[in-house]
Amino acid sequence: MVHGTHNALADSRNDDILISINGELFKRNEAKISVFDSGYLVGDGVWEALRLHHGVLVFIDDHFNRLWQSASTIGMSLPFSKQELTDQVWNTLKANNMIDGVHVRIMVTRGIKKTPSQDPRLTISGPNVVIIPEFKTASRESKDKGITLFTSTVRRGSPDYLDPRLNCHSKLHEVQALIQAIEAGADEALMLDVNGFVSTCNATNFFIVRNNEVWTSTSKYCMNGITRAKVIEVCRMNNISCYEKDFSLFDVYGADEAFVTGTFGGLTPVTKIDGRVIGDGNFGKMTRGLSNLYESLIKTTVNNE
């Protein structure tokens, strides 16, 4: 069985979901995109993932700010407003009778190409927008068990050629890192930056706990994670020392705890890295406390809507 931060409980309702493609709804097995789509041809697109909790799309402003920044970064003009995209998302959720426990993936590509090519000038349509909502609840067993990591030789990119903060469809280097980790017997990959300092994992942000201090990498070579930012926020709100800094595997191997963050799984403990047990090899006290604080922040956000 696949084990990792994206483990979800099986839900048969997903067999019959409706998926939105440019505002039109299709059954799951009928939802298709052209082979000339720029996202399929050259990975030319950006994406976001949202969680629906009790009728609220949590942290949607943060996610859409990141989406618009990513689109601007790759020179893609979005011919719709944030409100219009929000309406599309809600139309899709309502069509599926979705209220809670839902993961929403939004993918925006540059559009259809006249012919297979990297050249954006050969795009003959506006952006394609795909919205995939699924009933997805993170496996509590997987969360409690924690995950293991392997440090990949595939590095996080430098901002001058593929900024790690860009949520783009070009994920091959992360896939390569994950494959390397899986072949080494781990669940997911830990990735270093171009200077050899710890950056992120292949799909999540990485934290360690040392002497009651929480450390995460700087934002220079780090994925621009919304959950990462919220964990830093709850640390500061609760007077927990939290530092964004350069640190190496030397610091990681001697850490008291380690955990990763992501929109779907929230906080997930890391029990072993490169075959070395981290701390007591379990769901540590600080990680569990921060997870509770993060979940409380979500509840407060939902209650304030």
Buried (B, 14 or more C-beta within 10 A) or exposed (E): EEBBBBBBEEEEEBEEBBBBBEEEBBEEEEBEBBEBBBBBBBBBBBBBBBBBBEEBBBBBEBBBBBBBBBBEBBEBEBEBEBEEBBEBBEBBBEBBEBEEBBBBBBBBBBBBBEEEBEEBEBBEBBBBBBBBBBBBBBBEEBBEBBBBBBBBEBBBBBBEEEBBBBBBBBBEBBEBBBBBBBEBEBBBBBBBBBEEBBBBBBBBBBBBBBEEBBBBBBBBBBBBBBBBBBBBBBBEEEEBEBEBEBBEBEBBBEBBBBBBBBBBBBBBBBBBBBEBEBBEBBBBBBBBBBBEBBBEBBEEBBEEE
